[in-house]
Each structure stands twice: as structure tokens, then as C-alpha cells.
Amino acid sequence: LTVSRDGGLSWTDSSAPADNYSELMVLNDGRIVVSDRTDSDRSFYFNNIFSFGWKTVNKPGLMRVLDAQGTVWTALTAANANWNAMTANADGSTLLAVSGASSNAGSSGGIYRATPTATGAITWVDVTRGALSNGNWTSVDMDASGTQLVAAASGGQIYLADTTQTDWKWRETGLTGNWTSVWMSDDAQTVVA
């Protein structure tokens, strides 16, 4: 992961841990959140003529954050998942992420939300409620306030949610397809997939 903090005039290697990165976002405070997908290594082993074969080692799908100074990587509390997309509202007080269907011992595909604390902690909470369980979630977005949400699943539907409602849940739009991307305007009036 290479970072420029001066509009692209100079670049610095962030020394990110080697991984299968799939998405990143820059928070308003300058921190960078990265996510990756689960993966696996398959190798042949041979101990002796009676002990040999193929061995698969699963690698978790993780989230990490790079501090604003670009020096320290910290693992976040998040599910072991196939992370596909992340977004933040206008002031960075609400974060949203989606993961694809389970593979390589990862958790089921879902929708997650986080509210960064004053100390900078970010803990992701599963908010898939009412939406497709173990969906192959591919994209997510929200309005500027972070209260109107949209998520899309490949081979599934587009879902909307209004988090200002008591006991809010995702609601189906009835639009099915192999969705790869969704976008919502700041006022939540325009949604594109």
C-alpha cells in the first residue's frame, strides 16, 4: 500500500502487512482502513511414504487501520470475512462495510456498521438484520448523514434501510441482478446501481 498525503506529489510505502487487500478508505482524521478477503494456501507435504498429501491452510479476511502519521498498523475487531466494499458518511461518524459469501472458513456474507470512538477505536457490528443471510454482498453506500443506507448483492437484490426508524431493518427493492456497485447521493434521493 502506497500513500500520498500531498495530492500525489510524493508517495510513501506504508509497510502494510502482506495480505489479499480488496478495499480501502481514508477517514476524515487521516487514518486509512484496509480490508482483505479470506484466502488459502495449498501445498503438498511429504513426511515419509506413509504420510504425504495436500494440505490447505486458510487465511482470514481481516481489517486493519494505519494511523494518521502513517507509521503504525492496528488490527480491527471485525469478522473473518471476504470484505468487498466500505464507505463512510460525510463526517466519518458512521462506517459501513459488506462481505461476500463465506469461503476459506470465513464468516457468512453480511453487512457491518461501525461508529469510530473519540479515542479512534473502530469495532464492526453485524447489521444484516432483515437482509439476505450469507449474501454475496458486493457494494454499499449511504447518505451524508449516515442514516439512509443502500447495499447490493451479486445474484441478489438491492436493499435500503432507514436507521432513524425504531428497530430498523433492511427492505428489499424487488430489483434483482448481478449487482457490482451501488451509489447514494448525499440527500439519499438518488440511488444508482
C-alpha positions as CSV (number, residue, x, y, z in Angstrom):
1,L,0.0,0.0,0.0
2,T,1.5,3.3,-1.1
3,V,0.2,6.6,0.4
4,S,0.5,10.2,-0.7
5,R,-0.5,12.9,1.7
6,D,0.3,15.9,-0.6
7,G,-2.0,15.4,-3.5
8,G,0.1,12.8,-5.3
9,L,3.4,14.8,-5.4
10,S,5.2,12.3,-3.3
11,W,4.5,8.7,-2.3
12,T,5.5,6.6,0.7
13,D,5.4,2.8,1.2
14,S,3.2,2.2,4.2
15,S,4.8,-1.2,5.0
16,A,1.4,-2.8,5.1
17,P,1.4,-6.4,6.2
18,A,1.3,-8.8,3.2
19,D,-2.3,-9.7,2.5
20,N,-5.1,-10.1,0.0
21,Y,-6.4,-6.5,0.1
22,S,-9.7,-5.8,-1.5
23,E,-10.8,-2.3,-0.3
24,L,-9.6,0.8,1.4
25,M,-10.9,4.1,2.7
26,V,-9.4,7.2,4.2
27,L,-11.1,8.5,7.3
28,N,-11.6,12.3,8.0
29,D,-8.9,12.1,10.6
30,G,-6.3,10.9,8.1
31,R,-6.3,7.2,9.1
32,I,-6.6,4.6,6.4
33,V,-8.7,1.5,6.8
34,V,-7.9,-1.5,4.6
35,S,-9.8,-4.8,4.3
36,D,-9.0,-8.1,2.6
37,R,-10.6,-11.3,1.6
38,T,-10.1,-14.8,3.0
39,D,-7.6,-16.8,1.2
40,S,-5.9,-20.2,1.4
41,D,-2.5,-21.7,0.6
42,R,-2.4,-25.3,-0.7
43,S,0.8,-27.2,-0.7
44,F,2.0,-30.7,-1.0
45,Y,3.7,-32.3,2.0
46,F,5.8,-35.5,2.3
47,N,6.9,-36.8,5.6
48,N,7.6,-40.4,4.5
49,I,6.0,-42.9,2.2
50,F,3.1,-43.4,4.6
51,S,2.5,-39.7,5.4
52,F,2.0,-37.4,2.4
53,G,-0.7,-35.4,0.6
54,W,-2.2,-32.0,0.1
55,K,-2.5,-29.5,3.0
56,T,-4.7,-26.4,2.9
57,V,-4.1,-23.5,5.3
58,N,-6.9,-20.9,5.4
59,K,-6.0,-17.3,5.8
60,P,-8.5,-15.0,7.5
61,G,-10.1,-11.9,5.9
62,L,-9.1,-9.0,8.2
63,M,-9.4,-5.3,8.6
64,R,-6.6,-3.0,9.6
65,V,-6.1,0.7,10.2
66,L,-3.0,2.8,9.5
67,D,-2.6,5.7,11.9
68,A,-2.7,9.3,10.6
69,Q,1.1,9.6,10.8
70,G,1.4,6.5,8.5
71,T,3.6,4.5,10.9
72,V,1.5,2.0,12.9
73,W,-0.9,-0.7,11.6
74,T,-3.5,-2.0,14.1
75,A,-5.9,-4.9,13.5
76,L,-9.5,-4.0,13.9
77,T,-12.2,-6.0,15.7
78,A,-14.1,-7.4,12.7
79,A,-15.4,-10.7,11.4
80,N,-13.1,-13.1,9.4
81,A,-14.8,-12.4,6.1
82,N,-14.5,-11.8,2.4
83,W,-14.6,-8.0,2.6
84,N,-15.8,-6.4,-0.6
85,A,-16.7,-2.7,0.0
86,M,-16.6,0.1,2.6
87,T,-17.9,3.6,2.9
88,A,-18.2,6.4,5.3
89,N,-20.7,9.2,5.8
90,A,-19.7,12.9,5.3
91,D,-18.3,13.5,8.8
92,G,-16.8,10.0,9.2
93,S,-19.0,9.2,12.2
94,T,-20.6,6.2,10.6
95,L,-18.8,3.5,8.6
96,L,-20.4,0.7,6.6
97,A,-18.9,-2.4,5.1
98,V,-20.1,-5.6,3.3
99,S,-18.6,-9.0,2.9
100,G,-19.2,-11.7,0.3
101,A,-20.4,-15.2,0.8
102,S,-18.4,-17.5,3.1
103,S,-15.3,-19.2,1.8
104,N,-12.0,-20.5,3.3
105,A,-13.5,-20.8,6.8
106,G,-14.7,-17.1,6.7
107,S,-17.9,-15.9,8.2
108,S,-21.2,-15.6,6.2
109,G,-21.6,-12.7,3.9
110,G,-23.1,-9.7,5.7
111,I,-23.5,-6.0,6.3
112,Y,-21.5,-4.3,9.1
113,R,-21.6,-0.9,10.7
114,A,-19.1,0.9,12.9
115,T,-19.0,4.2,14.8
116,P,-15.4,5.3,15.5
117,T,-15.0,6.4,19.1
118,A,-13.3,9.6,20.4
119,T,-10.2,7.5,21.1
120,G,-10.2,6.2,17.5
121,A,-11.4,2.7,18.2
122,I,-13.4,1.0,15.4
123,T,-15.5,-2.0,16.1
124,W,-17.7,-3.5,13.4
125,V,-21.2,-4.8,14.3
126,D,-23.2,-7.1,12.1
127,V,-26.4,-5.2,10.9
128,T,-27.5,-7.7,8.3
129,R,-31.0,-7.8,10.0
130,G,-33.8,-8.4,7.6
131,A,-31.4,-8.7,4.6
132,L,-30.1,-11.7,2.7
133,S,-28.2,-14.0,5.1
134,N,-24.8,-15.1,3.7
135,G,-25.4,-13.0,0.6
136,N,-22.6,-12.2,-1.8
137,W,-22.6,-8.6,-0.8
138,T,-20.6,-6.5,-3.3
139,S,-21.3,-2.8,-2.6
140,V,-22.6,-0.4,0.0
141,D,-23.2,3.3,0.3
142,M,-25.0,5.9,2.5
143,D,-26.2,9.4,2.5
144,A,-24.2,12.3,4.1
145,S,-25.9,11.8,7.5
146,G,-25.2,8.1,7.6
147,T,-28.8,7.3,8.3
148,Q,-30.1,6.2,4.9
149,L,-28.2,3.1,3.7
150,V,-28.1,1.0,0.5
151,A,-26.4,-2.4,-0.1
152,A,-26.3,-4.7,-3.1
153,A,-25.7,-8.4,-3.5
154,S,-24.4,-10.1,-6.6
155,G,-27.1,-12.6,-7.7
156,G,-29.5,-10.9,-5.2
157,Q,-31.3,-7.7,-4.6
158,I,-30.7,-4.1,-3.7
159,Y,-31.7,-3.3,-0.1
160,L,-32.4,0.0,1.5
161,A,-32.5,0.9,5.2
162,D,-33.6,4.0,7.3
163,T,-31.7,3.8,10.6
164,T,-33.8,6.6,12.0
165,Q,-36.7,4.2,12.4
166,T,-37.1,2.3,15.7
167,D,-35.9,-1.4,15.2
168,W,-34.9,-0.6,11.6
169,K,-34.4,-3.4,9.1
170,W,-33.2,-3.7,5.6
171,R,-36.0,-3.7,3.0
172,E,-35.9,-5.3,-0.4
173,T,-36.4,-3.1,-3.5
174,G,-37.5,-6.0,-5.7
175,L,-34.7,-5.3,-8.1
176,T,-32.6,-8.5,-8.7
177,G,-29.4,-8.9,-10.7
178,N,-25.7,-9.4,-10.5
179,W,-25.0,-6.1,-8.8
180,T,-21.4,-4.9,-8.6
181,S,-21.9,-1.3,-7.4
182,V,-24.4,1.0,-5.7
183,W,-24.2,4.7,-5.0
184,M,-26.4,7.0,-3.0
185,S,-26.5,10.8,-3.2
186,D,-25.8,12.9,-0.1
187,D,-29.5,13.6,0.3
188,A,-30.5,10.0,-0.3
189,Q,-32.8,10.9,-3.1
190,T,-30.8,9.5,-5.9
191,V,-29.7,5.8,-5.8
192,V,-27.8,4.2,-8.7
193,A,-26.9,0.6,-9.3
